[in-house]
Amino acid sequence: MDDPTEMTVAEVFLKALYDHGIEYIFANAGTDFAPIIEALVTASQKGNPTPKFLTVPHENVAISMAQGYYRIVGKPAGVMVHVTVGTANTICGLMNSSRDNVPTLLMAGRTPLTETGNIGSRNVGIHWGQENFDQGGMVREYVKWDYELRNDQPVDTLIGRALDIANSEPRGPVYLTLPREVLGSIAKSPSNPPRSRPSGSTVSIPDISALERTSDLILKAEKPLIVSGKLGCREFAFDVLDAFATDFGLPVTQVDVPALPSGHPMNWGFTAGQHLPDADLVLVIESSVPWIPRTVNPNRNCKLIHLSPDPFYARFPFRGFEMDVALSGEPVESLKLLHEIMLTRSKGKKRTINARRKLILEKHENLSEKRQKTLDNAQNITPVLPAWVAACINEVKSDNTILINELGTNIDHLNHTSPGCYVSVGQAGGLGSGLGSALGAKLASRNRDVILMVGDGSYIFGNPTAAHFVGRSENLATLTLIMNNNMWFAVQRSTRTMYPDGLAVKANRMPLTELAPSPDFEKTIEACGGYGERVEDPGKLKNALQRGIEKVRDGQSVLLNVITQPGGRD
C-alpha cells in the first residue's frame, strides 16, 4: 500500500472506490475534475487499479446507464458529474433510481470553497455563480444519504458508509459532493481495504407469527391471487415464485416486470385488474401501485397481504392501499420461509390445490390464446401497431435477449422466457432513461443482444446524440426501436380519461399533444456511425429487425424508426 503522505485525497478516493467494488464510473467532467484527472494518470503510471471511467456527454444518460447496469449485473455503479449544474441534469434519472430502488453512488464536484490560498481555489467566474447554500438539498428528497467530503476524513470509511446505506433495503441512490481543494490535498488518513463482507445490511424476514398467520389465510382462501411488482428484478425470484405458486395453486399477475416465464401455467400475465374483484385473498409482493383504485379495487371481504422491504412505502407522500397483514422483509427469502411454513400446514388441502391448479391453467391458456390472437390480428394494419412490433420481437429475439421498455409496447405482448431479461424504466416518470439503460445493460453483459423499445417523445428526452456517442466510443452496440406515433400519447390519454366528453376530445387537434412534423430519427444514429432505417410497412418489420440484430452482433448500433398507430401501446 502506498504511503498516504505520497498520495492526494483524489488518489485515495479512487483506490477506495475500486476496493469497494465499484468497477465503472459514468462521468461528465467539469472544472472540479482536475484532481480526479491528475489522480487517474498518476494511478495508471504507478500501476494502481482504479474503476474504469467512461466519458458520457450528458448526465441523464450517465445516471440511466447506472440503472441499466445494476438491473443486469446486480452491482452499483458510480456516476460523477459537475457541481450543481451536472447534478441538475441527473435529477430526472435520480428520481427513477429512487423509486426503482437502484443503489447508485452519485458523486458531484463542489464549487471550490476558497477564493485564494489553495491550489484548488476559485479561478474562473462560474465558481461563484455555481455555488449553492446547500448543494445536497437539490437531491435530498430522492437519495437515502448525502454528504460532503471534508479535510482529513478517512475516505475509505466514507465510501463504505455510502455503499452500505445504498445497498441496504429498501435500496436507493446516495449523493456525495467533492470540493476540489479537498481532493487536491495530501491524504493524511490511511487507506485500508474494506473488510470482506458484502456492502449493505443482511436481509431481513418478517416475524414468524406474521408468516404463520399469512400461511393460514392463504390456505383458507378459495380464490387467492398474487400480484407481483418488482419481485422479478431479484436474483432467484423466478425459481422461488415458480415453486411457491405451483405447490399451492396460486395464480400470478404482474406489474412493472415479469416474475415468471410467459408460458408458466400459473402465470396470468399483466392483467391484475380483471382478476382482482373475484379474489378473496390478494398477496401483493413488492409493488408500490398494485392496482389503480380509481379504476378497480378488491372486494370488501378480500384479505389483503403486502410483502415488501417497506410495505408502507414511507418515502411516498400519499399512498392509501389497505392491508390486513403488512410483512416487512426481503421478498425472496421471505417467500422461501413462507413456503416452508405452508408445506407443514397444508395437510388435507391437496385435493383443493390440485383442482385450483387445473382452473388456473385453463385461464392461463385462454389468456395466452387471446394474447396471441391480438398479436396475429395486428400484422396487416398500417400504421404499424405496437402489438405487431412485440410479435416480431418475440420471433427474432433469443431467450437471453435483454429487453428495455420505455413507453414502447405493452409488456404483456412480449414473450418472457428467462429471468434478468427485462428492464422497465422510469417509475417516477423521468423520461429519457431508456437509451442510457440500454447502454448500461449492454456494458453489464456484452455477449447478449439488447433491444430498446422507446416512444418518440422519450427518445428525444434521452439525449440521443450523447447516448449514441457512448455506444460508438465504448463499442456498446444496441438495437433501438422508436415507436413513432407523432404524439405525446400519455398526455392525450390523460385528457381523454379526465374529460371523455370534453371539447378537447372533440376538437380536430388536441393542443399540446402532437409531435409533428416528426424528425427523421434514423439519421441521428447515422451521424454517430450507426445504421438507421425507417419502417412503415408491417410486412417489412420482421426482416428489418433481423437485419438490425445481425448488424448489432457485428458491432454496429442500429435504430429503426417504426411509424406506429396514433393512440398508444396496445
TAQUINOR-V566892 format. One record per pair of residues at least 12 apart in sequence whose ideal C-beta (glycine too) atoms are under 8 Angstrom apart, sorted by the first residue. I is the first residue (numbers start at 1). GAP is how many residues later the second one is. Records with the same first field share a line. If there is no record, write none. Layout:
I: GAP + GAP
This chain:
1: 189 + 190
2: 44 + 46 + 189
4: 182 + 183 + 184 + 185 + 186 + 187
5: 181 + 182 + 183
7: 179 + 180 + 184
8: 27 + 30 + 31 + 34 + 175 + 176 + 177 + 178 + 179
9: 26 + 140 + 146 + 173 + 174 + 175 + 176 + 177 + 178
10: 25 + 26 + 28 + 29 + 173 + 174
11: 28 + 31 + 32 + 37 + 176
12: 143 + 144 + 175 + 177 + 179
13: 23 + 26 + 136 + 142 + 146 + 165 + 170
14: 22 + 25 + 26 + 29 + 36 + 37
15: 28 + 33 + 35 + 141 + 176
16: 139 + 140 + 142 + 143 + 144 + 175
17: 33 + 34 + 61 + 142
18: 31 + 32 + 33
19: 137 + 172 + 174 + 175
20: 136 + 139 + 140 + 143 + 174 + 179
21: 54 + 142 + 178
22: 29 + 54 + 55 + 56 + 83 + 141
23: 28 + 29 + 52 + 54
24: 27 + 28 + 29 + 30 + 45 + 53 + 54 + 419
25: 26 + 27 + 28 + 29 + 52 + 53 + 54 + 55
26: 28 + 30 + 35 + 36 + 37 + 39 + 40 + 51 + 52 + 53 + 54 + 414
27: 26 + 27 + 28 + 29 + 35 + 52 + 53 + 54
28: 27 + 28 + 29 + 30 + 31 + 34 + 52 + 53 + 54 + 58 + 61
29: 26 + 51 + 53
30: 51 + 52 + 53 + 55 + 56 + 79
31: 51 + 78 + 93 + 95 + 96 + 149
32: 50 + 51 + 76 + 77 + 78 + 79 + 80 + 146 + 148
33: 47 + 49 + 76
34: 86 + 146 + 150
35: 85 + 145 + 148 + 149
36: 44 + 147
38: 146
39: 144
40: 13
51: 27
53: 27
54: 416 + 420
55: 415 + 418
56: 380 + 410 + 414
57: 409 + 412 + 413
58: 31 + 405 + 408 + 409
59: 20 + 22 + 27 + 28 + 30 + 31 + 34
60: 29 + 30 + 32 + 33 + 372 + 373 + 376 + 401 + 402 + 403
61: 374 + 375 + 378 + 401 + 402 + 405 + 406 + 409
62: 17 + 19 + 28 + 31 + 374
63: 16 + 27 + 30 + 31 + 34 + 41 + 43 + 370 + 373
64: 29 + 32 + 361 + 368 + 369 + 370 + 371 + 372 + 373 + 375 + 376 + 398
65: 12 + 14 + 371 + 372 + 374 + 375 + 378 + 405
66: 12 + 13 + 31 + 36 + 38 + 374
67: 26 + 29 + 30 + 33 + 35 + 37 + 356 + 358 + 366 + 369 + 370 + 373
68: 336 + 355 + 357 + 368 + 369 + 370 + 371 + 372 + 373 + 374 + 375 + 376
69: 371 + 372 + 374 + 375
70: 32 + 33 + 34 + 370
71: 31 + 162 + 352 + 366 + 369 + 370 + 373
72: 330 + 348 + 351 + 368 + 369 + 372 + 373
73: 371 + 372
74: 161
76: 26 + 27 + 28 + 29 + 87 + 90 + 91
77: 27 + 28 + 363
78: 26 + 27 + 28 + 29
79: 25 + 26 + 27 + 28
80: 27 + 28
81: 25 + 26 + 27 + 28
82: 26 + 27
83: 25 + 26 + 27 + 28 + 47 + 52
84: 24 + 27 + 46 + 47 + 48 + 51 + 54
85: 45
86: 22 + 23
87: 19 + 21 + 48 + 51 + 52 + 88
88: 50
90: 16 + 49
91: 47 + 48 + 51 + 339
92: 336 + 338 + 339 + 340 + 341 + 369
93: 337 + 339 + 340 + 343
94: 12 + 45 + 48 + 49 + 79 + 336
95: 47 + 333 + 334 + 335
96: 329 + 330 + 331 + 332 + 333 + 334 + 337
97: 45 + 75 + 76
98: 44 + 45 + 74 + 75 + 217 + 330
99: 189 + 328 + 329
100: 130 + 325 + 326 + 327 + 328
101: 69 + 70 + 71 + 129
102: 69 + 70 + 71
103: 60 + 63 + 64 + 68 + 69 + 70 + 71 + 97
104: 62 + 69 + 70
105: 54 + 57 + 58 + 61 + 68 + 69 + 71
106: 33 + 37 + 67 + 68 + 69 + 70
107: 68 + 69 + 70 + 71
108: 27 + 67 + 68 + 69 + 70
109: 68 + 69 + 70 + 71
110: 25 + 38 + 67 + 68 + 69 + 70
111: 16 + 17 + 19 + 20 + 68
112: 15 + 67 + 68 + 69
113: 66 + 68
114: 67
118: 63 + 66
119: 62 + 65
120: 59 + 60 + 61 + 63 + 64
121: 60
135: 13 + 42
136: 12 + 39 + 41
139: 36
140: 35
142: 31
143: 29 + 30 + 31 + 32
144: 21 + 22 + 28 + 29 + 30
145: 16 + 17 + 20 + 21 + 29 + 30
146: 28 + 29 + 30 + 31
147: 15 + 28 + 29 + 30
148: 28 + 29 + 30 + 31
149: 27 + 28 + 29 + 30 + 33 + 34
150: 32
151: 31 + 34
152: 36 + 37
153: 36
154: 35 + 36
155: 32 + 34 + 36
156: 35 + 36 + 37 + 38
158: 18
160: 34 + 39
162: 12 + 14
163: 36 + 37
164: 35 + 36 + 37
165: 35
166: 33 + 34
167: 31 + 32 + 33
168: 32 + 33
169: 31 + 32 + 34 + 35 + 140 + 141 + 161
170: 138 + 139 + 140
171: 29
203: 126 + 127 + 130
204: 105 + 124 + 125 + 126
205: 124 + 125 + 128 + 129 + 132
206: 101 + 121 + 122 + 123 + 128
208: 129 + 133
210: 115 + 117
211: 116 + 123 + 126 + 127 + 130
212: 129 + 133
213: 112
214: 69 + 91 + 111 + 113 + 124
215: 123 + 126 + 127 + 130
216: 129
217: 64 + 86 + 88 + 107 + 108
218: 30 + 32 + 63 + 65 + 87 + 124
219: 29 + 123 + 126 + 127 + 130
220: 61
221: 59 + 60 + 82
222: 58
223: 55 + 56 + 57 + 58
224: 26 + 27 + 55 + 56 + 57 + 58 + 59
225: 25 + 26 + 28 + 47 + 50 + 51 + 54 + 56 + 57 + 58
226: 15 + 19 + 24 + 25 + 26 + 27 + 56 + 57 + 59
227: 26 + 27 + 28 + 45 + 55 + 56 + 57 + 58 + 60 + 63 + 64
228: 13 + 24 + 25 + 26 + 27 + 31 + 57 + 58 + 59
229: 25 + 26 + 27 + 28 + 55 + 56 + 57 + 58 + 59 + 60 + 61
230: 26 + 27 + 56 + 57
231: 26 + 28 + 54 + 55 + 100 + 101
232: 22 + 24 + 25 + 26 + 27 + 28 + 187 + 190
233: 24
234: 97 + 98
235: 97
236: 96
237: 22 + 94 + 95 + 182
238: 21 + 22 + 23 + 180 + 181
240: 92 + 95 + 96 + 99
241: 18 + 19 + 44 + 94
242: 18 + 22 + 24
243: 96
244: 91 + 94 + 95
245: 15 + 19 + 21
246: 19 + 20 + 111
247: 92 + 95 + 96 + 106
248: 94 + 98 + 105
249: 17 + 103 + 104 + 105 + 106 + 107 + 108 + 111
250: 16 + 33 + 110
251: 15 + 16 + 17 + 24 + 109 + 112 + 113
252: 12 + 14 + 15 + 16
253: 15 + 16 + 17 + 18 + 19 + 22
254: 13 + 15 + 16 + 18
255: 15 + 17 + 32 + 34 + 35
256: 31 + 168 + 171
257: 165 + 166 + 167
258: 153 + 158 + 164
259: 26
260: 156
261: 155 + 156 + 157
262: 106 + 152 + 153 + 154 + 155
263: 105 + 154
264: 100
265: 92 + 95 + 96 + 99
266: 91 + 94 + 95 + 98
267: 97
268: 92 + 95 + 96 + 99
269: 98 + 102 + 143
270: 140 + 141 + 142
271: 96 + 141
272: 18 + 19
273: 18 + 19 + 22 + 23
276: 15 + 20 + 21 + 22
277: 19 + 20 + 21 + 22
278: 21
279: 19 + 20 + 23
280: 19 + 21 + 22 + 23
281: 21 + 22 + 23 + 24
282: 16 + 20 + 21 + 22 + 23
283: 22 + 24
284: 20 + 21 + 22 + 23 + 24 + 37 + 39
285: 22 + 23 + 46 + 50
286: 21 + 22 + 23 + 45
287: 21
288: 25 + 28 + 31 + 139
290: 31
293: 27 + 28
303: 21 + 22
304: 17 + 18 + 19 + 20 + 21
305: 18 + 19 + 20 + 22
306: 15 + 17 + 19 + 20 + 21
307: 20 + 22 + 24 + 27 + 28
308: 19 + 20 + 23
309: 19 + 20 + 21 + 22
310: 18
311: 12 + 15 + 16 + 17
312: 14
371: 41 + 42
374: 13 + 39
375: 12 + 13 + 15 + 16 + 19 + 38
376: 15
378: 13 + 160
379: 12 + 159 + 160
380: 158 + 159
381: 157 + 184
382: 154 + 155 + 156
383: 102 + 153 + 180 + 181 + 182 + 183
384: 151 + 152 + 154 + 157 + 178 + 179 + 180 + 181
385: 153 + 179 + 180
386: 22 + 23 + 24 + 27 + 97 + 178 + 179 + 182 + 183 + 184
387: 22 + 23 + 26 + 183
388: 150 + 153
389: 19 + 20 + 64 + 92 + 94 + 152 + 173 + 175
390: 19 + 20 + 23 + 24
391: 22
392: 149 + 150 + 153
393: 16 + 21 + 58 + 60 + 88 + 152
394: 20 + 21
395: 147
396: 146 + 149 + 150 + 153
397: 18 + 52 + 54 + 152
398: 50 + 51
399: 18 + 19 + 22
400: 18 + 21 + 48 + 49
401: 20 + 47 + 48 + 49 + 50
402: 18 + 19 + 20 + 21 + 39 + 40 + 43 + 46 + 47 + 48 + 49
403: 18 + 19 + 20 + 48 + 50
404: 19 + 21 + 30 + 33 + 34 + 37 + 46 + 47 + 48 + 49 + 50
405: 17 + 18 + 19 + 20 + 29 + 47 + 48
406: 19 + 20 + 25 + 27 + 28 + 31 + 46 + 47 + 48 + 49 + 52
407: 24 + 47 + 48 + 50 + 51 + 76 + 82 + 83 + 162
408: 26 + 44 + 45 + 46 + 47 + 73 + 75 + 161
409: 44 + 74 + 160
410: 159 + 160
411: 13
423: 14 + 18
425: 12
431: 26 + 27 + 30 + 31
432: 26 + 28 + 29 + 30 + 31
433: 29
434: 18 + 19 + 20 + 24 + 25 + 28
435: 17 + 19 + 24 + 27 + 28 + 29 + 32 + 33 + 45
436: 26 + 31
437: 15
438: 12 + 14 + 40 + 42
439: 28 + 31 + 32 + 35 + 37 + 39
442: 29 + 34 + 35 + 36
443: 31 + 33
446: 30
449: 30 + 100 + 103 + 104
450: 28 + 29 + 102
451: 27 + 28 + 29 + 30
452: 26 + 27 + 28 + 29
453: 28 + 30
454: 26 + 27 + 28 + 29
455: 27 + 28 + 30 + 34
456: 26 + 27 + 28 + 29 + 30 + 59 + 62 + 65
457: 30 + 31 + 58
459: 21 + 23 + 62
460: 55
464: 57 + 60 + 61
465: 59 + 62 + 63
468: 56 + 57 + 59 + 60 + 62 + 89
469: 59
471: 57 + 59 + 86
472: 56 + 57 + 58 + 85
475: 80
476: 81
477: 74 + 75 + 76 + 77 + 78 + 79 + 80 + 81
478: 74 + 79 + 80
479: 66 + 69 + 70 + 73 + 78 + 79 + 80 + 81
480: 45 + 77 + 78 + 79 + 80
481: 64 + 78 + 79 + 81
482: 39 + 77 + 78 + 79 + 80
483: 79 + 81 + 86
484: 34 + 37 + 77 + 78 + 79 + 80
485: 79 + 80 + 81 + 82 + 83
486: 28 + 29 + 30 + 32 + 80
487: 26 + 27 + 28 + 29 + 79
488: 24 + 25 + 26 + 27
489: 24 + 77 + 78 + 79 + 80
491: 21 + 22
492: 18 + 21
493: 75
495: 15 + 18
520: 14 + 41
521: 38 + 40
522: 12 + 37 + 38 + 39
524: 35
525: 32 + 33 + 34
528: 29
529: 27 + 28
530: 26 + 27 + 28 + 29
531: 17 + 20 + 25 + 26 + 27 + 28
532: 26 + 27 + 28 + 29
533: 14 + 15 + 25 + 26 + 27 + 28
534: 26 + 27 + 29
535: 25 + 26 + 27 + 28
536: 27
541: 19 + 21
544: 16
545: 15
548: 12
